[in-house]
Amino acid sequence: MAWLGLYNYWIVVFLMMAGLYIVIARENLIKKLVGLNVFQASVFILYITVGKVDGGTAPIIAEGIEVYSNPLPHVLILTAIVVGVATTALGLALVVRINEAYGTIEDDELEERERET
């Protein structure tokens, strides 16, 4: 049962599929943004999992240390978190503006109103 030891990857796959399902299946724009954030969190977990090296230390050269951990995935995740927060803020601002203009944030109602004009 070696596949049980890869529980981080199972969590990543579950979160990715859940986020993708939320984005596709939901009509509410806020729920779509939540789905994107769930999907994004799964990518964060994937990068952190891949970046972990068993027995690895910080990449500081010292005698007796042969296994180093690469800090690049963790730096990329910090950047991705900042971009994710900014994207979510922009998405929420757009949803507020759409609600002001059309009076709804349901996708099917927006398409119907757009066809009427």
C-alpha beads as a LAMMPS data file, in Angstrom:
LAMMPS data file: protein, C-alpha beads

117 atoms
116 bonds

1 atom types
1 bond types

-500.0 500.0 xlo xhi
-500.0 500.0 ylo yhi
-500.0 500.0 zlo zhi

Masses

1 110.0

Atoms # bond

1 1 1 0.000 0.000 0.000
2 1 1 2.659 2.492 -1.040
3 1 1 0.033 4.854 -2.474
4 1 1 -1.222 5.624 1.042
5 1 1 2.105 7.306 1.795
6 1 1 1.369 9.889 -0.869
7 1 1 -1.500 11.479 1.044
8 1 1 -0.368 15.024 0.178
9 1 1 -0.880 14.273 -3.493
10 1 1 -4.332 12.808 -2.798
11 1 1 -5.243 16.007 -0.963
12 1 1 -3.964 18.069 -3.899
13 1 1 -6.002 16.065 -6.409
14 1 1 -9.133 16.291 -4.242
15 1 1 -8.803 20.060 -3.796
16 1 1 -8.095 20.582 -7.486
17 1 1 -11.144 18.603 -8.536
18 1 1 -13.328 20.294 -5.905
19 1 1 -12.173 23.758 -7.011
20 1 1 -12.671 22.939 -10.679
21 1 1 -16.146 21.555 -9.970
22 1 1 -17.122 24.682 -8.047
23 1 1 -15.956 26.933 -10.884
24 1 1 -17.809 24.933 -13.541
25 1 1 -20.992 23.952 -11.695
26 1 1 -21.880 27.119 -9.797
27 1 1 -23.652 30.089 -11.348
28 1 1 -22.895 32.575 -8.552
29 1 1 -19.800 34.682 -9.256
30 1 1 -18.724 34.730 -5.599
31 1 1 -18.847 30.934 -5.507
32 1 1 -16.748 30.843 -8.673
33 1 1 -14.126 33.011 -6.958
34 1 1 -14.158 30.674 -3.954
35 1 1 -13.640 27.729 -6.337
36 1 1 -10.656 29.476 -7.903
37 1 1 -9.179 30.037 -4.438
38 1 1 -9.639 26.356 -3.536
39 1 1 -7.926 25.360 -6.783
40 1 1 -5.140 27.833 -6.065
41 1 1 -4.649 26.419 -2.555
42 1 1 -4.188 22.959 -4.066
43 1 1 -1.414 24.294 -6.286
44 1 1 0.240 25.849 -3.228
45 1 1 0.147 22.508 -1.417
46 1 1 1.579 20.763 -4.482
47 1 1 4.526 23.150 -4.726
48 1 1 5.252 22.927 -1.009
49 1 1 5.093 19.117 -1.156
50 1 1 7.468 18.965 -4.103
51 1 1 9.830 21.464 -2.462
52 1 1 10.260 19.381 0.710
53 1 1 13.409 17.246 0.782
54 1 1 13.711 14.581 3.477
55 1 1 16.769 15.306 5.562
56 1 1 17.492 18.492 3.624
57 1 1 18.696 21.626 5.342
58 1 1 18.778 25.272 4.379
59 1 1 21.082 25.913 1.425
60 1 1 23.932 27.209 3.551
61 1 1 27.223 25.536 2.704
62 1 1 28.728 23.879 5.746
63 1 1 30.929 20.878 6.419
64 1 1 29.187 17.551 6.859
65 1 1 25.975 18.615 5.124
66 1 1 25.323 16.952 1.796
67 1 1 21.558 17.281 1.295
68 1 1 20.130 20.730 0.727
69 1 1 16.563 21.859 0.269
70 1 1 15.783 24.120 -2.686
71 1 1 14.138 27.365 -1.470
72 1 1 12.816 28.318 -4.916
73 1 1 9.413 26.549 -4.632
74 1 1 8.736 28.294 -1.322
75 1 1 9.670 31.678 -2.776
76 1 1 7.374 31.039 -5.731
77 1 1 4.539 30.191 -3.343
78 1 1 5.017 33.454 -1.440
79 1 1 4.787 35.331 -4.726
80 1 1 1.755 33.285 -5.786
81 1 1 -0.016 34.055 -2.497
82 1 1 0.430 37.790 -3.068
83 1 1 -0.811 37.480 -6.654
84 1 1 -3.739 35.337 -5.467
85 1 1 -4.826 37.892 -2.882
86 1 1 -4.626 40.676 -5.460
87 1 1 -6.569 38.613 -8.010
88 1 1 -9.256 37.779 -5.456
89 1 1 -9.568 41.445 -4.473
90 1 1 -9.906 42.454 -8.121
91 1 1 -12.463 39.699 -8.732
92 1 1 -14.533 40.782 -5.737
93 1 1 -14.380 44.409 -6.892
94 1 1 -15.617 43.337 -10.328
95 1 1 -18.441 41.338 -8.757
96 1 1 -19.510 44.410 -6.757
97 1 1 -19.450 46.517 -9.928
98 1 1 -21.417 43.882 -11.881
99 1 1 -23.982 43.743 -9.085
100 1 1 -24.356 47.524 -9.188
101 1 1 -24.778 47.550 -12.968
102 1 1 -27.054 44.523 -13.423
103 1 1 -28.561 43.922 -9.993
104 1 1 -27.440 40.285 -9.868
105 1 1 -24.326 38.147 -9.641
106 1 1 -25.857 34.967 -11.078
107 1 1 -24.199 33.986 -14.346
108 1 1 -27.329 32.801 -16.149
109 1 1 -29.265 35.954 -15.226
110 1 1 -26.385 38.104 -16.482
111 1 1 -26.378 36.296 -19.832
112 1 1 -30.153 36.702 -20.117
113 1 1 -29.961 40.436 -19.407
114 1 1 -27.087 40.817 -21.850
115 1 1 -29.146 39.162 -24.612
116 1 1 -32.043 41.543 -23.930
117 1 1 -29.925 44.641 -24.601

Bonds

1 1 1 2
2 1 2 3
3 1 3 4
4 1 4 5
5 1 5 6
6 1 6 7
7 1 7 8
8 1 8 9
9 1 9 10
10 1 10 11
11 1 11 12
12 1 12 13
13 1 13 14
14 1 14 15
15 1 15 16
16 1 16 17
17 1 17 18
18 1 18 19
19 1 19 20
20 1 20 21
21 1 21 22
22 1 22 23
23 1 23 24
24 1 24 25
25 1 25 26
26 1 26 27
27 1 27 28
28 1 28 29
29 1 29 30
30 1 30 31
31 1 31 32
32 1 32 33
33 1 33 34
34 1 34 35
35 1 35 36
36 1 36 37
37 1 37 38
38 1 38 39
39 1 39 40
40 1 40 41
41 1 41 42
42 1 42 43
43 1 43 44
44 1 44 45
45 1 45 46
46 1 46 47
47 1 47 48
48 1 48 49
49 1 49 50
50 1 50 51
51 1 51 52
52 1 52 53
53 1 53 54
54 1 54 55
55 1 55 56
56 1 56 57
57 1 57 58
58 1 58 59
59 1 59 60
60 1 60 61
61 1 61 62
62 1 62 63
63 1 63 64
64 1 64 65
65 1 65 66
66 1 66 67
67 1 67 68
68 1 68 69
69 1 69 70
70 1 70 71
71 1 71 72
72 1 72 73
73 1 73 74
74 1 74 75
75 1 75 76
76 1 76 77
77 1 77 78
78 1 78 79
79 1 79 80
80 1 80 81
81 1 81 82
82 1 82 83
83 1 83 84
84 1 84 85
85 1 85 86
86 1 86 87
87 1 87 88
88 1 88 89
89 1 89 90
90 1 90 91
91 1 91 92
92 1 92 93
93 1 93 94
94 1 94 95
95 1 95 96
96 1 96 97
97 1 97 98
98 1 98 99
99 1 99 100
100 1 100 101
101 1 101 102
102 1 102 103
103 1 103 104
104 1 104 105
105 1 105 106
106 1 106 107
107 1 107 108
108 1 108 109
109 1 109 110
110 1 110 111
111 1 111 112
112 1 112 113
113 1 113 114
114 1 114 115
115 1 115 116
116 1 116 117
